[in-house]
């Protein structure tokens, strides 16, 4: 029996709807760069982060004599590996017989070049971005980001809209439609198919027939899913989504769902990065005190929520960008989503990490598995997270950096355009969720949350308050937590809620038990920066206290923070700009908050 995606591919093939994309071209060039290295060279790749993880998925690293990975983030005697290759500190290069170093970094490639020159061992140095530039491919961010395909959508639409020659306009409208179909954004594909038909272009009849087949396919999907007898659960974990984004006017679909749901309006993440935040949600542990920062994965046994799902026969489907979250288990399938549409031939084909392709993949998996109840965890990272680029923009989008970078270098865009681009991404995510959720029956349990927030608006302020940008400000920690269960009465919880207890609350609701909220305050714990180059830049602008780690408590009225070797601060909310730690009238509240941090010491972070 054909899978849903196979059916879709057959329909596209039937009408010969196919064009190449920028991601394909870039990856082919990178493969050519790798293949051009002489087979008698001993190679080291410099960089042990996400960039190298993604690079390994493009190149055939087994067909060359790759000796090791080099990274300044490891100590000389550390024993660490990436894809079975040892990771060494640069100080060991003089002990290794390395001829060629391939730089696997975008942000720090120039610094790495200087480091290689300083070591001065005569290595051949390969900068893939410099070679791509020589070939006319100029990238503003790492090759594996989604935006080349998203920007192509914008470019094609502009060429269509401003064009004056009918044949050229038709060509660009056709390409625009096919690109939307490739990333499974059917909302905009159908919008522009209707435009193509209205214009009466040469393949009008093909698109009329295709649209009819597509609508029949969609009707079949709804019909099949309506017959599922399982109590399925889907959790949309939307990276960097803030509470304020849902409460504004840019996410009407999610806002409508929240009115019919159990809604924790004052939910706060425990950390500022995805993995630590999710680990904390599922284990009821804090990132530092619970030593989650030491973990690469968690086991099902560590999580009351995962254990509950497994005991009740659920098939757990985890779609997370980058690495696996969980230790291997027979009932857990982990799909590591990629930032690219295509991969090398040795890997299973991927549709990338666009929200539309992620939602499509999950839909395919629901239809494929008719025997088990499914819990689907979808990490939606490609749009609201930097670089804030999506499938539909009014103006040409620009690459947005992380807030850390904006502490020492302001955005190139003006404030109005910067915010407009960001809110277009929010609306785009809402639109895609609305389109895809229409396939599912009302009985499906739907969970919507952020993993953490992001401090955006403050970067344009003249003073650029570093606590708002880099600390545990509400902008970075206040997230939506929405649970829609058909047999549960909608209600709002307005008390402070720590997302450390998210898994526990879900078990209570799914097990039809009374919700018990453990505490009336939220806790934050942020480990030291592992990216040393970024940490050094932040130290240069006086932000060292945020780099070395901190812990915090938030009540309904106060926020208290203790830094690793850099003192403590107290804020009376909602004002997070004035530290009142020394003001006499707040000392009683300060002492109470200090007592809530049970372990004040910090470990020695590597």
C-alpha positions in Angstrom: 0.0 0.0 0.0 1.3 3.4 -1.0 2.1 5.9 1.8 0.5 9.3 1.7 3.7 11.0 0.6 4.1 8.4 -2.2 0.6 9.2 -3.4 1.5 12.9 -3.4 4.7 12.3 -5.3 2.8 10.2 -7.9 0.3 13.0 -8.5 3.1 15.6 -8.9 4.9 13.2 -11.2 1.7 12.6 -13.2 1.6 16.3 -14.1 5.3 16.7 -14.4 5.3 19.3 -11.6 9.0 19.5 -10.8 11.8 22.1 -10.6 15.2 22.3 -8.9 15.7 24.3 -5.7 18.6 26.3 -4.3 19.2 23.9 -1.4 19.9 21.1 -4.0 22.5 23.3 -5.8 24.3 24.3 -2.7 24.6 20.8 -1.4 25.9 19.5 -4.7 28.6 22.2 -4.7 29.6 21.3 -1.1 29.8 17.6 -2.1 32.0 18.6 -5.0 34.3 20.6 -2.6 34.7 17.6 -0.4 35.2 15.1 -3.3 37.9 17.4 -4.8 40.1 16.8 -1.7 42.9 14.3 -2.7 42.3 10.9 -1.2 45.9 10.8 0.1 45.3 13.7 2.5 44.8 13.3 6.2 41.8 15.6 7.0 40.5 17.3 10.1 37.2 19.2 10.2 37.3 22.2 12.5 34.1 22.7 14.4 32.0 20.2 16.5 28.6 21.9 16.5 25.4 21.8 14.5 27.3 22.9 11.4 29.4 19.8 11.3 26.4 17.6 12.1 24.7 19.0 9.0 27.8 18.8 6.9 28.2 15.1 7.7 24.7 14.6 6.2 25.8 16.1 2.9 29.3 14.7 2.3 30.4 11.1 2.1 32.8 11.3 5.0 33.7 7.7 4.7 35.3 8.1 1.2 38.2 10.2 2.5 40.8 9.9 5.2 39.0 11.9 7.9 41.1 11.7 11.0 39.3 13.8 13.6 37.2 16.9 14.5 38.9 20.0 16.0 37.1 22.2 18.4 38.2 24.8 21.0 35.3 23.9 23.2 36.9 20.6 24.3 39.7 20.3 26.8 43.0 18.7 25.8 42.3 15.4 27.7 38.6 15.2 27.0 37.3 12.0 25.3 34.5 13.1 23.0 33.3 11.9 19.6 31.1 13.1 16.8 29.9 10.5 14.3 32.5 8.2 15.8 35.3 10.6 15.0 37.4 11.9 18.0 37.2 15.5 18.9 40.5 17.2 19.8 41.5 20.6 21.2 43.6 22.6 18.6 46.6 22.2 20.9 46.9 18.6 19.7 47.3 19.4 16.1 51.0 19.3 16.3 50.8 15.7 17.4 48.6 14.7 14.5 49.7 14.1 10.9 47.0 16.4 9.4 47.5 17.8 5.9 44.1 19.5 5.3 41.7 21.3 7.6 38.1 22.0 6.4 36.5 24.8 8.3 33.0 23.8 9.4 31.6 27.1 10.7 29.8 30.1 9.3 29.8 32.6 12.1 33.4 32.0 13.2 35.2 31.0 10.0 37.4 34.1 10.0 38.5 33.5 13.6 39.3 29.9 12.8 41.4 30.9 9.8 43.4 33.2 12.1 43.8 30.4 14.6 45.1 28.0 11.9 47.5 30.7 10.7 48.7 31.2 14.3 49.4 27.5 14.8 51.4 27.7 11.5 51.9 24.0 10.8 51.4 24.4 7.0 47.9 23.0 6.8 45.9 23.4 3.6 42.8 25.4 4.8 39.4 24.9 3.0 36.7 27.5 3.6 33.6 26.1 1.8 31.8 29.5 1.9 34.7 31.2 0.2 34.7 28.6 -2.5 30.9 28.9 -2.9 31.3 32.7 -3.2 33.8 32.2 -6.0 31.1 30.2 -7.8 28.6 33.0 -7.4 26.7 31.5 -4.4 26.8 34.0 -1.6 25.2 32.9 1.7 24.3 35.1 4.6 23.8 32.2 7.1 24.9 28.5 7.3 24.1 26.5 4.2 21.6 24.3 6.1 19.2 27.0 7.1 15.7 27.0 5.5 15.8 30.5 4.2 17.3 29.9 0.7 14.1 28.1 -0.2 11.9 30.6 1.6 13.7 33.5 -0.1 13.3 31.8 -3.4 9.5 31.9 -2.8 9.7 35.6 -2.2 11.8 36.2 -5.3 9.6 34.2 -7.6 6.5 36.0 -6.4 8.1 39.4 -6.9 9.2 38.5 -10.4 5.6 37.4 -11.1 4.0 40.5 -9.6 6.3 43.1 -11.2 6.6 41.3 -14.6 5.2 42.8 -17.7 5.9 40.0 -20.3 3.1 37.4 -20.0 5.3 34.4 -20.7 7.8 35.5 -18.0 5.0 36.1 -15.5 3.5 32.7 -16.2 7.0 31.0 -15.8 7.5 32.6 -12.4 4.0 31.9 -11.2 4.4 28.3 -12.2 7.7 28.0 -10.4 6.2 29.7 -7.3 3.4 27.1 -7.2 5.7 24.1 -7.6 8.0 25.5 -4.8 5.1 25.7 -2.4 4.1 22.1 -3.4 7.6 20.9 -2.7 7.5 22.1 0.9 3.9 20.9 1.2 2.5 24.4 1.8 -0.8 23.7 0.3 -2.5 26.9 1.6 -0.3 29.1 -0.6 0.0 26.6 -3.4 -3.8 26.5 -3.8 -4.0 30.3 -3.6 -1.6 30.7 -6.5 -3.1 27.8 -8.5 -6.3 29.7 -8.4 -4.5 32.8 -9.7 -2.8 30.8 -12.4 -6.2 29.4 -13.6 -7.8 32.9 -13.4 -5.0 34.2 -15.7 -5.7 31.5 -18.2 -2.1 30.5 -18.6 -1.0 27.6 -20.8 -1.2 24.8 -18.2 -4.5 26.0 -16.9 -6.2 22.6 -17.6 -3.4 20.7 -15.8 -3.9 22.8 -12.7 -7.6 22.4 -12.8 -7.3 18.6 -12.9 -4.5 18.6 -10.3 -6.5 20.7 -7.9 -9.4 18.3 -8.2 -7.2 15.3 -7.4 -5.6 17.2 -4.5 -9.0 18.0 -3.0 -10.0 14.4 -3.4 -6.8 13.3 -1.6 -7.5 15.7 1.2 -11.1 14.4 1.6 -9.8 10.9 1.8 -7.3 11.9 4.5 -10.0 13.5 6.6 -12.2 10.4 6.1 -9.5 8.0 7.2 -8.5 10.0 10.2 -12.1 10.4 11.3 -12.3 6.6 11.6 -9.3 6.3 14.1 -10.5 4.9 17.3 -7.4 5.8 19.3 -7.0 8.7 21.7 -4.1 10.4 19.8 -2.1 13.3 21.1 -0.2 15.9 19.2 2.1 18.4 20.9 3.2 21.5 18.9 6.4 22.6 20.5 6.9 26.0 18.8 10.5 27.2 19.2 10.8 30.7 20.8 7.0 31.3 20.9 6.1 33.8 23.5 2.8 34.2 25.4 2.5 37.8 24.1 2.7 36.4 20.5 -0.5 34.4 21.1 -2.3 37.1 22.9 -1.7 39.6 20.1 -3.6 39.7 16.8 -1.2 37.6 14.7 -2.2 34.1 15.8 -6.1 34.0 15.6 -6.2 30.2 15.1 -4.2 29.4 18.3 -6.0 32.1 20.2 -9.4 30.5 19.2 -8.1 27.1 20.4 -7.0 28.6 23.7 -10.5 29.8 24.4 -11.7 26.1 24.1 -8.8 24.7 26.1 -7.1 24.4 29.5 -4.9 27.5 29.3 -2.0 28.2 31.6 -1.7 32.0 31.1 1.3 32.5 33.3 3.6 29.5 32.3 7.3 30.0 32.4 10.1 27.9 30.9 13.0 26.8 33.2 15.7 27.5 30.6 16.5 29.5 27.5 17.5 26.7 25.2 15.3 24.0 23.7 16.9 20.8 25.0 17.2 21.8 28.6 13.7 23.3 28.5 12.1 20.1 27.1 14.1 17.8 29.4 12.9 19.9 32.4 9.2 19.7 31.2 9.4 16.0 31.0 11.4 15.1 34.1 10.3 17.7 36.6 14.0 18.5 37.2 15.8 21.8 37.0 18.6 22.2 34.3 21.4 22.8 36.8 20.3 21.3 40.1 18.9 18.3 38.4 22.1 18.0 36.3 20.2 18.0 33.1 22.9 20.1 31.5 25.1 17.0 31.6 22.7 15.0 29.6 22.4 14.4 25.8 19.3 12.3 26.1 16.8 11.3 28.8 15.2 7.8 29.3 11.5 7.1 29.4 11.9 6.0 33.0 13.0 9.5 34.0 9.8 11.0 32.8 6.4 10.4 34.4 4.7 11.6 31.2 6.7 9.3 28.8 6.2 6.4 31.2 2.5 7.0 31.3 2.3 7.0 27.5 4.3 3.8 27.2 2.2 2.0 29.8 -0.9 3.0 27.9 0.4 1.6 24.7 1.3 4.8 22.8 3.7 4.9 19.9 5.8 8.0 20.6 6.9 10.0 17.5 9.5 12.7 18.2 10.3 15.1 15.4 13.2 17.2 16.8 15.8 19.3 14.9 19.3 18.2 15.3 19.7 15.3 17.7 17.7 12.7 19.5 16.1 13.6 22.7 15.4 10.2 24.2 17.4 7.0 24.9 16.4 4.1 22.6 13.1 2.4 23.4 10.9 0.0 21.4 7.9 2.4 21.6 9.8 5.6 20.7 10.5 6.6 17.1 12.8 9.6 16.8 12.8 11.5 13.5 15.7 13.9 13.4 14.4 16.6 11.1 16.9 18.4 8.9 17.1 22.0 7.7 17.3 20.8 4.1 14.9 19.4 1.6 17.3 16.9 0.1 20.0 14.6 1.5 22.7 12.5 0.1 21.8 9.2 -1.4 22.8 7.1 1.6 20.1 8.7 3.8 16.3 8.4 3.8 14.8 11.2 1.8 13.8 14.2 4.0 11.4 17.0 3.4 13.3 19.4 5.7 12.1 21.3 8.7 9.7 23.9 7.2 6.6 23.9 9.4 4.5 22.7 6.4 6.8 19.7 5.7 6.9 18.8 9.4 3.1 18.9 9.7 2.8 16.9 6.5 5.2 14.2 7.7 3.3 13.8 11.0 0.1 13.5 9.0 1.6 10.8 6.9 2.7 8.9 10.0 -0.8 9.1 11.6 -2.2 7.6 8.4 0.5 4.9 8.2 0.0 3.6 11.7 -3.6 2.3 12.2 -2.8 -0.1 15.0 -1.5 2.1 17.8 -2.4 5.3 19.7 0.1 8.0 18.7 1.8 10.7 20.7 3.4 13.1 18.2 5.9 15.7 19.5 6.7 18.3 16.8 9.5 20.7 17.3 8.5 23.7 15.0 11.8 25.6 14.7 12.1 27.0 11.2 10.1 30.2 11.3 9.6 32.0 14.7 13.2 31.1 15.7 15.9 33.2 14.1 16.5 34.0 11.2 12.7 34.8 11.3 12.0 33.9 7.7 8.9 32.1 6.5 7.0 31.3 3.3 5.3 34.6 2.8 6.7 38.1 3.2 5.5 41.5 1.9 9.1 42.8 1.7 12.3 40.9 1.0 13.2 39.3 4.3 16.6 39.9 5.9 18.5 37.4 8.0 17.9 38.0 11.7 20.7 37.1 14.1 20.3 35.9 17.7 19.7 38.4 20.4 23.2 37.8 21.7 24.7 39.1 18.5 22.4 42.2 18.6 24.0 43.1 21.9 27.1 44.3 20.1 25.8 44.8 16.6 22.4 46.3 15.8 20.1 44.9 13.0 20.5 46.3 9.5 16.7 46.7 9.3 14.8 49.5 10.8 12.6 48.6 13.8 9.4 48.7 11.8 10.6 46.3 9.1 12.3 44.0 11.6 9.1 43.6 13.6 6.9 43.3 10.5 9.0 40.4 9.2 8.9 38.7 12.6 5.1 39.0 12.9 4.7 37.7 9.4 6.5 34.5 10.6 4.1 34.3 13.5 1.1 34.6 11.2 2.5 32.1 8.8 2.9 29.5 11.6 -0.7 30.1 12.7 -1.9 29.7 9.1 -0.1 26.4 8.6 -1.4 25.0 11.9 -5.0 26.0 10.9 -4.7 24.3 7.5 -3.2 21.0 8.8 -5.3 20.7 12.0 -8.4 20.7 9.8 -7.5 17.1 8.8 -7.7 15.8 12.3 -10.8 14.8 14.2 -11.9 16.9 17.2 -11.2 14.0 19.5 -7.4 14.4 19.1 -5.7 15.9 22.2 -3.8 19.0 21.1 -1.0 20.6 23.1 0.5 24.0 22.1 3.5 25.6 23.8 6.7 27.4 23.4 10.0 25.9 24.6 11.2 29.3 25.7 10.7 32.9 24.5 13.0 35.5 23.0 13.9 39.0 23.8 13.4 41.0 20.6 11.9 44.4 21.1 14.5 45.7 23.6 17.3 45.4 21.0 16.2 48.7 19.5 16.3 50.6 22.7 19.2 53.0 23.0 20.3 51.5 26.4 19.7 47.9 25.3 19.1 46.6 28.9 21.2 43.4 29.0 18.9 41.7 31.5 15.9 42.0 29.2 18.0 40.7 26.3 20.2 38.0 27.9 18.7 37.3 31.3 15.6 35.5 32.4 13.2 38.3 31.5 9.6 37.6 30.9 10.1 38.1 27.1 12.5 35.1 27.2 10.6 32.8 29.6 6.8 33.6 29.5 5.3 31.1 27.1 1.9 29.8 26.2 0.8 26.3 27.5 -2.5 25.2 26.0 -4.1 21.8 26.3 -7.2 21.0 24.3 -9.0 17.8 25.4 -12.5 17.2 24.0 -13.9 15.8 27.3 -12.4 18.5 29.5 -14.1 21.8 30.3 -12.2 24.9 29.1 -10.6 26.9 31.8 -7.8 29.3 32.5 -5.1 29.1 35.2 -3.7 32.5 36.0 -1.4 31.6 38.8 2.4 31.4 38.1 3.1 28.0 36.6 6.5 26.4 36.1 6.9 24.3 33.0 8.9 22.0 35.1 5.5 20.4 35.9 4.2 20.3 32.3 4.5 16.5 32.0 3.0 15.9 35.4 -0.1 18.1 34.6 -0.5 16.3 31.3 -0.6 12.9 33.0 -3.2 14.2 35.5 -5.4 15.5 32.7 -5.0 12.4 30.4 -5.7 10.2 33.4 -8.8 12.2 34.3 -7.4 13.2 37.7 -7.6 16.5 39.5 -4.9 19.0 38.6 -2.5 19.7 41.5 -0.2 22.6 41.0 2.9 22.1 43.2 4.1 25.6 43.8 3.2 29.3 43.2 6.5 30.4 41.7 8.6 29.6 38.6 12.3 28.7 38.6 14.9 29.5 36.0 18.3 27.9 35.7 20.7 28.7 32.9 24.0 27.0 32.5 27.3 28.6 31.3 27.7 29.3 27.6 29.5 26.5 25.8 30.2 28.6 22.7 33.5 30.2 23.8 33.7 32.6 20.9 30.3 34.1 21.6 31.0 34.1 25.4 34.1 36.1 24.8 32.3 38.6 22.7 29.6 39.0 25.4 32.3 39.5 28.1 33.7 42.3 26.0 30.4 44.3 26.3 30.1 43.7 30.0 27.8 40.8 29.9 30.0 38.2 31.7 27.4 37.6 34.5 25.0 36.1 31.9 27.8 34.0 30.4 28.8 32.0 33.5 25.3 30.8 34.5 22.5 32.0 36.8 19.4 30.9 38.7 16.2 32.8 39.3 12.8 32.8 41.0 9.7 34.5 39.7 6.6 35.1 41.8 3.5 37.1 40.8 5.2 40.3 42.2 9.0 39.8 42.1 11.9 38.3 40.2 15.1 37.3 42.0 18.3 36.3 40.2 21.6 35.0 41.6 24.6 34.9 39.3 27.5 32.5 39.2 30.1 34.7 40.9 28.4 38.0 40.0 26.1 38.8 42.8 22.3 38.9 42.9 19.5 41.1 41.6 15.8 41.8 42.6 13.1 43.3 40.4 9.6 44.4 41.4 7.4 43.3 38.5 6.4 44.3 35.9 9.5 46.6 36.0 12.5 44.5 34.9 14.8 47.5 34.3 15.5 48.6 37.9 17.5 46.4 40.3 16.1 47.0 43.8 18.3 44.5 45.7 19.5 47.1 48.2 16.2 48.9 48.9 15.2 48.5 52.5 11.5 48.1 51.9 11.9 44.9 49.9 14.3 43.0 52.2 11.6 40.8 53.7 10.5 39.7 50.2 14.2 39.2 49.2 14.9 36.8 52.1 11.8 34.8 51.2 12.9 34.5 47.6 16.5 33.6 48.6 15.1 30.7 50.6 13.3 29.3 47.5 16.7 28.7 45.8 17.6 25.5 47.6 21.0 25.1 46.1 22.8 28.4 45.6 26.2 26.9 44.5 27.1 26.5 40.9 29.0 23.5 39.4 32.2 23.9 37.5 30.9 24.0 34.0 33.2 22.6 31.3 
